[in-house]
Amino acid sequence: MVQRHNTEELKAYAAYLGTVAGQFDQVKNYLHQHGCDKSGFTGLLTILQPGVDLVRGAYDLALDFGQDRMHGSAERMAQIAADYERTDQQVAQVFARINDQLGQVRA
């Protein structure tokens, strides 16, 4: 019995990871538009504006890092699926040759 890998599931998971990686941009846009909005910082609150910029920069770095890792995971998962497919084909070919040779010996 030859064990086959469910490469379609791996490909689907890779696509899902790619989708999640794309959503990091939406989070970053929300952060810039709403989370770090300094438009209401007037008077004494203006001294907090550099702090908000610092926080935004830290979140940008964290989101960029997470997005990079997510893209890398998606690419690696797709590569693993392709490797499994290639290996499964090679194993099937080897077993087919063995079966053919056994058929010739029996004949």
Rosetta constraint file for C-alpha pairs under 8 A:
AtomPair CA 2 CA 92 HARMONIC 7.75 0.50
AtomPair CA 4 CA 88 HARMONIC 6.40 0.50
AtomPair CA 5 CA 84 HARMONIC 6.65 0.50
AtomPair CA 5 CA 85 HARMONIC 7.59 0.50
AtomPair CA 5 CA 88 HARMONIC 7.54 0.50
AtomPair CA 6 CA 10 HARMONIC 6.86 0.50
AtomPair CA 7 CA 11 HARMONIC 6.10 0.50
AtomPair CA 7 CA 81 HARMONIC 5.06 0.50
AtomPair CA 7 CA 82 HARMONIC 7.59 0.50
AtomPair CA 7 CA 84 HARMONIC 6.93 0.50
AtomPair CA 7 CA 85 HARMONIC 6.72 0.50
AtomPair CA 8 CA 12 HARMONIC 6.09 0.50
AtomPair CA 8 CA 81 HARMONIC 7.73 0.50
AtomPair CA 9 CA 13 HARMONIC 6.10 0.50
AtomPair CA 10 CA 14 HARMONIC 6.15 0.50
AtomPair CA 10 CA 77 HARMONIC 6.48 0.50
AtomPair CA 10 CA 78 HARMONIC 6.86 0.50
AtomPair CA 10 CA 80 HARMONIC 7.86 0.50
AtomPair CA 10 CA 81 HARMONIC 5.73 0.50
AtomPair CA 11 CA 15 HARMONIC 6.22 0.50
AtomPair CA 11 CA 77 HARMONIC 7.08 0.50
AtomPair CA 11 CA 78 HARMONIC 5.57 0.50
AtomPair CA 11 CA 81 HARMONIC 6.26 0.50
AtomPair CA 12 CA 16 HARMONIC 6.16 0.50
AtomPair CA 13 CA 17 HARMONIC 6.16 0.50
AtomPair CA 13 CA 74 HARMONIC 7.68 0.50
AtomPair CA 13 CA 77 HARMONIC 7.53 0.50
AtomPair CA 14 CA 18 HARMONIC 6.25 0.50
AtomPair CA 14 CA 73 HARMONIC 7.51 0.50
AtomPair CA 14 CA 74 HARMONIC 4.42 0.50
AtomPair CA 14 CA 75 HARMONIC 6.87 0.50
AtomPair CA 14 CA 76 HARMONIC 8.00 0.50
AtomPair CA 14 CA 77 HARMONIC 5.35 0.50
AtomPair CA 14 CA 78 HARMONIC 5.58 0.50
AtomPair CA 15 CA 19 HARMONIC 6.26 0.50
AtomPair CA 15 CA 74 HARMONIC 6.77 0.50
AtomPair CA 16 CA 20 HARMONIC 6.24 0.50
AtomPair CA 16 CA 74 HARMONIC 7.87 0.50
AtomPair CA 17 CA 21 HARMONIC 6.10 0.50
AtomPair CA 17 CA 70 HARMONIC 6.24 0.50
AtomPair CA 17 CA 71 HARMONIC 7.06 0.50
AtomPair CA 17 CA 73 HARMONIC 7.16 0.50
AtomPair CA 17 CA 74 HARMONIC 5.19 0.50
AtomPair CA 18 CA 22 HARMONIC 6.30 0.50
AtomPair CA 18 CA 70 HARMONIC 7.00 0.50
AtomPair CA 18 CA 71 HARMONIC 5.92 0.50
AtomPair CA 18 CA 74 HARMONIC 5.59 0.50
AtomPair CA 19 CA 23 HARMONIC 6.50 0.50
AtomPair CA 20 CA 24 HARMONIC 6.95 0.50
AtomPair CA 20 CA 70 HARMONIC 7.45 0.50
AtomPair CA 21 CA 25 HARMONIC 7.95 0.50
AtomPair CA 21 CA 66 HARMONIC 7.92 0.50
AtomPair CA 21 CA 67 HARMONIC 5.10 0.50
AtomPair CA 21 CA 68 HARMONIC 7.73 0.50
AtomPair CA 21 CA 70 HARMONIC 5.37 0.50
AtomPair CA 21 CA 71 HARMONIC 5.90 0.50
AtomPair CA 22 CA 26 HARMONIC 7.64 0.50
AtomPair CA 22 CA 67 HARMONIC 7.58 0.50
AtomPair CA 23 CA 27 HARMONIC 6.55 0.50
AtomPair CA 24 CA 28 HARMONIC 6.19 0.50
AtomPair CA 24 CA 63 HARMONIC 6.51 0.50
AtomPair CA 24 CA 64 HARMONIC 7.93 0.50
AtomPair CA 24 CA 66 HARMONIC 7.99 0.50
AtomPair CA 24 CA 67 HARMONIC 6.12 0.50
AtomPair CA 25 CA 29 HARMONIC 6.10 0.50
AtomPair CA 26 CA 30 HARMONIC 6.20 0.50
AtomPair CA 27 CA 31 HARMONIC 6.13 0.50
AtomPair CA 28 CA 32 HARMONIC 6.23 0.50
AtomPair CA 28 CA 60 HARMONIC 6.91 0.50
AtomPair CA 28 CA 63 HARMONIC 7.16 0.50
AtomPair CA 29 CA 33 HARMONIC 6.03 0.50
AtomPair CA 30 CA 34 HARMONIC 5.66 0.50
AtomPair CA 30 CA 35 HARMONIC 6.63 0.50
AtomPair CA 31 CA 35 HARMONIC 4.43 0.50
AtomPair CA 31 CA 36 HARMONIC 5.97 0.50
AtomPair CA 31 CA 56 HARMONIC 7.50 0.50
AtomPair CA 32 CA 36 HARMONIC 5.44 0.50
AtomPair CA 32 CA 37 HARMONIC 6.77 0.50
AtomPair CA 32 CA 56 HARMONIC 7.39 0.50
AtomPair CA 33 CA 37 HARMONIC 6.05 0.50
AtomPair CA 36 CA 52 HARMONIC 6.12 0.50
AtomPair CA 36 CA 53 HARMONIC 7.42 0.50
AtomPair CA 36 CA 56 HARMONIC 6.42 0.50
AtomPair CA 38 CA 49 HARMONIC 6.55 0.50
AtomPair CA 38 CA 52 HARMONIC 7.64 0.50
AtomPair CA 41 CA 45 HARMONIC 4.92 0.50
AtomPair CA 41 CA 46 HARMONIC 5.27 0.50
AtomPair CA 41 CA 48 HARMONIC 7.67 0.50
AtomPair CA 41 CA 49 HARMONIC 7.25 0.50
AtomPair CA 42 CA 46 HARMONIC 5.33 0.50
AtomPair CA 45 CA 49 HARMONIC 7.39 0.50
AtomPair CA 48 CA 52 HARMONIC 6.43 0.50
AtomPair CA 49 CA 53 HARMONIC 6.29 0.50
AtomPair CA 50 CA 54 HARMONIC 6.14 0.50
AtomPair CA 51 CA 55 HARMONIC 6.22 0.50
AtomPair CA 52 CA 56 HARMONIC 6.09 0.50
AtomPair CA 53 CA 57 HARMONIC 6.15 0.50
AtomPair CA 54 CA 58 HARMONIC 6.26 0.50
AtomPair CA 55 CA 59 HARMONIC 6.19 0.50
AtomPair CA 56 CA 60 HARMONIC 6.03 0.50
AtomPair CA 57 CA 61 HARMONIC 6.25 0.50
AtomPair CA 58 CA 62 HARMONIC 6.27 0.50
AtomPair CA 59 CA 63 HARMONIC 5.97 0.50
AtomPair CA 60 CA 64 HARMONIC 5.98 0.50
AtomPair CA 61 CA 65 HARMONIC 6.09 0.50
AtomPair CA 62 CA 66 HARMONIC 6.14 0.50
AtomPair CA 63 CA 67 HARMONIC 5.96 0.50
AtomPair CA 64 CA 68 HARMONIC 6.06 0.50
AtomPair CA 65 CA 69 HARMONIC 6.24 0.50
AtomPair CA 66 CA 70 HARMONIC 6.07 0.50
AtomPair CA 67 CA 71 HARMONIC 6.12 0.50
AtomPair CA 68 CA 72 HARMONIC 6.14 0.50
AtomPair CA 69 CA 73 HARMONIC 6.09 0.50
AtomPair CA 70 CA 74 HARMONIC 6.19 0.50
AtomPair CA 71 CA 75 HARMONIC 6.19 0.50
AtomPair CA 72 CA 76 HARMONIC 6.07 0.50
AtomPair CA 73 CA 77 HARMONIC 5.99 0.50
AtomPair CA 74 CA 78 HARMONIC 6.27 0.50
AtomPair CA 75 CA 79 HARMONIC 6.22 0.50
AtomPair CA 76 CA 80 HARMONIC 6.10 0.50
AtomPair CA 77 CA 81 HARMONIC 6.27 0.50
AtomPair CA 78 CA 82 HARMONIC 6.34 0.50
AtomPair CA 79 CA 83 HARMONIC 6.14 0.50
AtomPair CA 80 CA 84 HARMONIC 6.12 0.50
AtomPair CA 81 CA 85 HARMONIC 6.21 0.50
AtomPair CA 82 CA 86 HARMONIC 6.18 0.50
AtomPair CA 83 CA 87 HARMONIC 6.09 0.50
AtomPair CA 84 CA 88 HARMONIC 5.96 0.50
AtomPair CA 85 CA 89 HARMONIC 6.21 0.50
AtomPair CA 86 CA 90 HARMONIC 6.28 0.50
AtomPair CA 87 CA 91 HARMONIC 6.13 0.50
AtomPair CA 88 CA 92 HARMONIC 6.08 0.50
AtomPair CA 89 CA 93 HARMONIC 6.17 0.50
AtomPair CA 90 CA 94 HARMONIC 6.24 0.50
AtomPair CA 91 CA 95 HARMONIC 6.21 0.50
AtomPair CA 92 CA 96 HARMONIC 6.07 0.50
AtomPair CA 93 CA 97 HARMONIC 6.22 0.50
AtomPair CA 94 CA 98 HARMONIC 6.22 0.50
AtomPair CA 95 CA 99 HARMONIC 6.01 0.50
AtomPair CA 96 CA 100 HARMONIC 6.11 0.50
AtomPair CA 97 CA 101 HARMONIC 6.13 0.50
AtomPair CA 98 CA 102 HARMONIC 6.11 0.50
AtomPair CA 99 CA 103 HARMONIC 6.13 0.50
AtomPair CA 100 CA 104 HARMONIC 6.32 0.50
AtomPair CA 101 CA 105 HARMONIC 6.29 0.50
AtomPair CA 102 CA 106 HARMONIC 6.26 0.50
AtomPair CA 103 CA 107 HARMONIC 6.27 0.50
